[in-house]
Every structure is written in structure tokens, then in C-alpha cells.
Amino acid sequence: MAGLRAALCAASCVLMMGSGCLLWSLLAPGEDRRREILKNLPEANPLRLEETRKRTALMMQVLKEAAETDANVARGFSGGAGK
């Protein structure tokens, strides 16, 4: 009886995973739609990409300066709480 239950459980798991894969393949966008989505991403715009790069560079500079100092940088933004 335990063998039958294990086989039934394994078969139901395989069936559920198979149906999930089938639904995934049916609902996934086609190649044309995928290209259109990639074309319309904000990073596809050169101006937006440059802004993002500058913002990332500034954040990295701030993080580097914070790592080089011994002061608690986060405490300065708390509005003076805890003084």
C-alpha cells in the first residue's frame, strides 16, 4: 500500500510540474514580443543610460568616502535623534 501511495505521489508531482512547464511555455512572450520589450526598456535610451551611469558613479563615490571614514555617516541623517 505504501508503494502505491509513493508511486501516486510521484506521478502527481510529475504531472503538476509538467503542467507548470506547459503553462510557462504558453504564457511566455514570443521572440518578436521579447525584442519589442527590450527595445522599450528605459536603458535602451542612451540619455537615460548615461544618467543612470552618473548616478551609480556618484553613489559609489559616496560609499567609498563613507567606507574610508571612521565617523558614523548614517547617524548624521537621523535628524539629531539620540543626542
N, CA, C and O atoms as a DFTB+ gen file, in Angstrom:
332 C
 N C O
     1  1       0.818      -1.189       0.000
     2  2       0.000       0.000       0.000
     3  2       0.871       1.266       0.000
     4  3       0.563       2.256      -0.663
     5  1       1.980       1.197       0.774
     6  2       2.875       2.349       0.840
     7  2       3.540       2.577      -0.520
     8  3       3.776       3.721      -0.907
     9  1       3.841       1.502      -1.242
    10  2       4.451       1.637      -2.568
    11  2       3.506       2.293      -3.552
    12  3       3.920       3.110      -4.375
    13  1       2.241       1.937      -3.465
    14  2       1.234       2.545      -4.342
    15  2       1.069       4.026      -4.030
    16  3       0.948       4.857      -4.930
    17  1       1.065       4.340      -2.734
    18  2       0.932       5.742      -2.325
    19  2       2.135       6.556      -2.810
    20  3       1.960       7.678      -3.285
    21  1       3.340       6.020      -2.702
    22  2       4.547       6.710      -3.152
    23  2       4.522       6.903      -4.661
    24  3       4.896       7.965      -5.158
    25  1       4.086       5.885      -5.391
    26  2       4.010       5.993      -6.850
    27  2       2.968       7.036      -7.258
    28  3       3.191       7.819      -8.181
    29  1       1.841       7.038      -6.566
    30  2       0.801       8.018      -6.861
    31  2       1.280       9.433      -6.556
    32  3       1.001      10.365      -7.310
    33  1       1.995       9.590      -5.456
    34  2       2.538      10.897      -5.086
    35  2       3.566      11.361      -6.123
    36  3       3.549      12.522      -6.532
    37  1       4.443      10.478      -6.543
    38  2       5.459      10.822      -7.547
    39  2       4.805      11.174      -8.881
    40  3       5.225      12.120      -9.548
    41  1       3.788      10.422      -9.266
    42  2       3.103      10.699     -10.526
    43  2       2.385      12.053     -10.471
    44  3       2.381      12.798     -11.451
    45  1       1.785      12.362      -9.333
    46  2       1.093      13.652      -9.224
    47  2       2.090      14.808      -9.243
    48  3       1.804      15.864      -9.808
    49  1       3.256      14.614      -8.631
    50  2       4.288      15.654      -8.674
    51  2       4.775      15.886     -10.102
    52  3       4.936      17.029     -10.530
    53  1       5.006      14.807     -10.833
    54  2       5.452      14.925     -12.222
    55  2       4.382      15.606     -13.064
    56  3       4.696      16.438     -13.914
    57  1       3.120      15.257     -12.830
    58  2       2.009      15.865     -13.560
    59  2       1.907      17.357     -13.261
    60  3       1.704      18.159     -14.172
    61  1       2.045      17.730     -12.006
    62  2       1.967      19.148     -11.641
    63  2       3.125      19.937     -12.246
    64  3       2.927      21.044     -12.746
    65  1       4.324      19.379     -12.203
    66  2       5.477      20.070     -12.783
    67  2       5.339      20.168     -14.302
    68  3       5.687      21.191     -14.892
    69  1       4.844      19.132     -14.923
    70  2       4.631      19.162     -16.364
    71  2       3.602      20.201     -16.763
    72  3       3.783      20.914     -17.750
    73  1       2.518      20.291     -15.996
    74  2       1.504      21.299     -16.319
    75  2       2.047      22.697     -16.084
    76  3       1.709      23.621     -16.825
    77  1       2.881      22.871     -15.068
    78  2       3.507      24.179     -14.840
    79  2       4.415      24.579     -15.983
    80  3       4.391      25.729     -16.422
    81  1       5.214      23.649     -16.468
    82  2       6.100      23.934     -17.611
    83  2       5.300      24.234     -18.869
    84  3       5.673      25.101     -19.658
    85  1       4.204      23.517     -19.053
    86  2       3.354      23.765     -20.215
    87  2       2.751      25.163     -20.153
    88  3       2.759      25.884     -21.151
    89  1       2.232      25.553     -18.998
    90  2       1.671      26.898     -18.856
    91  2       2.746      27.962     -19.040
    92  3       2.494      29.003     -19.647
    93  1       3.935      27.706     -18.520
    94  2       5.032      28.657     -18.670
    95  2       5.347      28.876     -20.154
    96  3       5.530      30.012     -20.593
    97  1       5.409      27.802     -20.908
    98  2       5.745      27.932     -22.326
    99  2       4.621      28.595     -23.116
   100  3       4.883      29.290     -24.097
   101  1       3.381      28.388     -22.702
   102  2       2.266      29.025     -23.400
   103  2       2.166      30.513     -23.096
   104  3       1.793      31.298     -23.968
   105  1       2.495      30.909     -21.874
   106  2       2.327      32.301     -21.470
   107  2       3.559      33.163     -21.710
   108  3       3.469      34.390     -21.669
   109  1       4.693      32.549     -21.955
   110  2       5.918      33.304     -22.202
   111  2       5.783      34.068     -23.519
   112  3       5.219      33.549     -24.483
   113  1       6.304      35.311     -23.564
   114  2       6.195      36.082     -24.806
   115  2       7.046      35.475     -25.916
   116  3       8.072      34.845     -25.664
   117  1       6.594      35.681     -27.145
   118  2       7.335      35.192     -28.297
   119  2       8.574      36.029     -28.549
   120  3       8.812      37.022     -27.861
   121  1       9.360      35.629     -29.532
   122  2      10.616      36.316     -29.821
   123  2      10.379      37.761     -30.254
   124  3      11.117      38.656     -29.841
   125  1       9.364      37.999     -31.078
   126  2       9.068      39.366     -31.523
   127  2       8.667      40.248     -30.348
   128  3       9.128      41.383     -30.226
   129  1       7.820      39.725     -29.499
   130  2       7.373      40.490     -28.327
   131  2       8.546      40.747     -27.376
   132  3       8.637      41.822     -26.784
   133  1       9.432      39.779     -27.229
   134  2      10.603      39.937     -26.364
   135  2      11.505      41.038     -26.888
   136  3      12.015      41.840     -26.106
   137  1      11.714      41.094     -28.211
   138  2      12.534      42.161     -28.805
   139  2      11.890      43.526     -28.598
   140  3      12.580      44.509     -28.325
   141  1      10.569      43.585     -28.728
   142  2       9.860      44.846     -28.527
   143  2       9.990      45.315     -27.080
   144  3      10.181      46.503     -26.820
   145  1       9.886      44.385     -26.150
   146  2      10.028      44.731     -24.741
   147  2      11.433      45.260     -24.473
   148  3      11.590      46.271     -23.789
   149  1      12.449      44.595     -25.000
   150  2      13.824      45.040     -24.801
   151  2      14.083      46.401     -25.434
   152  3      14.846      47.205     -24.898
   153  1      13.448      46.656     -26.573
   154  2      13.628      47.928     -27.251
   155  2      13.020      49.071     -26.445
   156  3      13.533      50.189     -26.478
   157  1      11.941      48.807     -25.726
   158  2      11.237      49.854     -24.986
   159  2      11.689      49.996     -23.535
   160  3      11.098      50.769     -22.782
   161  1      12.720      49.269     -23.134
   162  2      13.236      49.429     -21.778
   163  2      13.874      50.808     -21.623
   164  3      14.421      51.347     -22.584
   165  1      13.808      51.377     -20.430
   166  2      14.423      52.698     -20.228
   167  2      15.917      52.704     -20.522
   168  3      16.450      53.722     -20.964
   169  1      16.601      51.592     -20.288
   170  2      18.034      51.544     -20.528
   171  2      18.377      51.544     -22.011
   172  3      19.544      51.704     -22.368
   173  1      17.400      51.372     -22.872
   174  2      17.650      51.410     -24.310
   175  2      17.867      52.846     -24.777
   176  3      18.457      53.068     -25.834
   177  1      17.398      53.814     -24.006
   178  2      17.582      55.225     -24.330
   179  2      18.988      55.642     -23.884
   180  3      19.303      55.529     -22.700
   181  1      19.844      56.121     -24.800
   182  2      21.225      56.474     -24.433
   183  2      21.297      57.572     -23.363
   184  3      22.171      57.526     -22.497
   185  1      20.406      58.544     -23.411
   186  2      20.414      59.619     -22.426
   187  2      20.089      59.065     -21.036
   188  3      20.750      59.409     -20.056
   189  1      19.087      58.223     -20.959
   190  2      18.702      57.618     -19.679
   191  2      19.813      56.715     -19.147
   192  3      20.060      56.671     -17.941
   193  1      20.482      55.997     -20.049
   194  2      21.579      55.119     -19.649
   195  2      22.737      55.933     -19.072
   196  3      23.347      55.526     -18.084
   197  1      23.039      57.067     -19.676
   198  2      24.120      57.917     -19.173
   199  2      23.764      58.503     -17.799
   200  3      24.620      58.586     -16.919
   201  1      22.510      58.905     -17.621
   202  2      22.067      59.401     -16.315
   203  2      22.212      58.330     -15.244
   204  3      22.645      58.608     -14.126
   205  1      21.849      57.118     -15.593
   206  2      21.961      56.005     -14.651
   207  2      23.417      55.739     -14.302
   208  3      23.734      55.466     -13.144
   209  1      24.299      55.813     -15.278
   210  2      25.729      55.602     -15.021
   211  2      26.289      56.683     -14.102
   212  3      27.065      56.388     -13.193
   213  1      25.897      57.938     -14.338
   214  2      26.370      59.037     -13.489
   215  2      25.864      58.862     -12.064
   216  3      26.612      59.056     -11.105
   217  1      24.600      58.498     -11.930
   218  2      24.015      58.302     -10.597
   219  2      24.723      57.159      -9.864
   220  3      24.993      57.258      -8.666
   221  1      25.016      56.100     -10.571
   222  2      25.713      54.963      -9.967
   223  2      27.129      55.362      -9.558
   224  3      27.602      54.966      -8.492
   225  1      27.804      56.141     -10.398
   226  2      29.159      56.591     -10.068
   227  2      29.143      57.470      -8.826
   228  3      30.022      57.347      -7.973
   229  1      28.157      58.356      -8.710
   230  2      28.043      59.202      -7.519
   231  2      27.782      58.372      -6.266
   232  3      28.355      58.639      -5.209
   233  1      26.924      57.376      -6.384
   234  2      26.632      56.520      -5.233
   235  2      27.878      55.745      -4.814
   236  3      28.139      55.590      -3.621
   237  1      28.643      55.262      -5.777
   238  2      29.867      54.539      -5.455
   239  2      30.880      55.463      -4.779
   240  3      31.602      55.040      -3.876
   241  1      30.933      56.726      -5.215
   242  2      31.838      57.693      -4.603
   243  2      31.431      57.949      -3.151
   244  3      32.288      58.005      -2.269
   245  1      30.144      58.103      -2.901
   246  2      29.652      58.325      -1.537
   247  2      29.957      57.117      -0.666
   248  3      30.392      57.269       0.475
   249  1      29.732      55.918      -1.195
   250  2      30.010      54.713      -0.424
   251  2      31.506      54.564      -0.128
   252  3      31.887      54.121       0.955
   253  1      32.338      54.933      -1.085
   254  2      33.775      54.846      -0.879
   255  2      34.213      55.822       0.204
   256  3      35.004      55.464       1.077
   257  1      33.704      57.059       0.155
   258  2      34.043      58.052       1.177
   259  2      33.547      57.610       2.549
   260  3      34.233      57.811       3.551
   261  1      32.372      57.014       2.601
   262  2      31.833      56.545       3.880
   263  2      32.665      55.390       4.422
   264  3      32.827      55.263       5.635
   265  1      33.189      54.555       3.548
   266  2      33.996      53.421       3.995
   267  2      35.364      53.877       4.494
   268  3      35.968      53.216       5.338
   269  1      35.851      54.994       3.981
   270  2      37.176      55.470       4.369
   271  2      37.163      56.276       5.662
   272  3      38.226      56.521       6.231
   273  1      36.018      56.685       6.136
   274  2      35.942      57.496       7.340
   275  2      35.564      56.635       8.540
   276  3      34.944      55.580       8.401
   277  1      35.951      57.109       9.718
   278  2      35.590      56.400      10.940
   279  2      34.284      56.925      11.527
   280  3      33.722      56.304      12.430
   281  1      33.799      58.044      11.035
   282  2      32.562      58.625      11.556
   283  2      31.364      57.802      11.121
   284  3      31.386      57.152      10.076
   285  1      30.329      57.838      11.928
   286  2      29.096      57.141      11.594
   287  2      28.288      58.043      10.669
   288  3      27.632      58.978      11.129
   289  1      28.331      57.774       9.401
   290  2      27.679      58.616       8.402
   291  2      26.169      58.534       8.536
   292  3      25.487      59.542       8.352
   293  1      25.635      57.388       8.846
   294  2      24.185      57.201       8.944
   295  2      23.607      58.012      10.095
   296  3      22.455      58.439      10.016
   297  1      24.367      58.237      11.159
   298  2      23.849      58.974      12.299
   299  2      23.588      60.429      11.928
   300  3      22.713      61.062      12.520
   301  1      24.318      60.967      10.974
   302  2      24.118      62.350      10.568
   303  2      22.794      62.599       9.892
   304  3      22.352      63.746       9.832
   305  1      22.134      61.563       9.376
   306  2      20.880      61.720       8.670
   307  2      19.675      61.468       9.570
   308  3      18.538      61.541       9.106
   309  1      19.902      61.176      10.840
   310  2      18.790      60.814      11.710
   311  2      18.074      62.019      12.290
   312  3      17.102      61.853      13.027
   313  1      18.522      63.220      11.981
   314  2      17.833      64.424      12.472
   315  2      18.200      64.763      13.902
   316  3      17.452      65.456      14.591
   317  1      19.351      64.277      14.353
   318  2      19.804      64.621      15.687
   319  2      19.232      63.742      16.776
   320  3      19.455      64.017      17.955
   321  1      18.520      62.720      16.439
   322  2      17.964      61.830      17.444
   323  2      19.081      61.087      18.142
   324  3      20.055      60.684      17.506
   325  1      18.953      60.907      19.401
   326  2      19.944      60.174      20.161
   327  2      21.046      61.047      20.728
   328  3      21.989      60.526      21.325
   329  1      20.958      62.340      20.564
   330  2      21.978      63.243      21.140
   331  2      21.595      63.639      22.525
   332  3      22.320      64.392      23.175
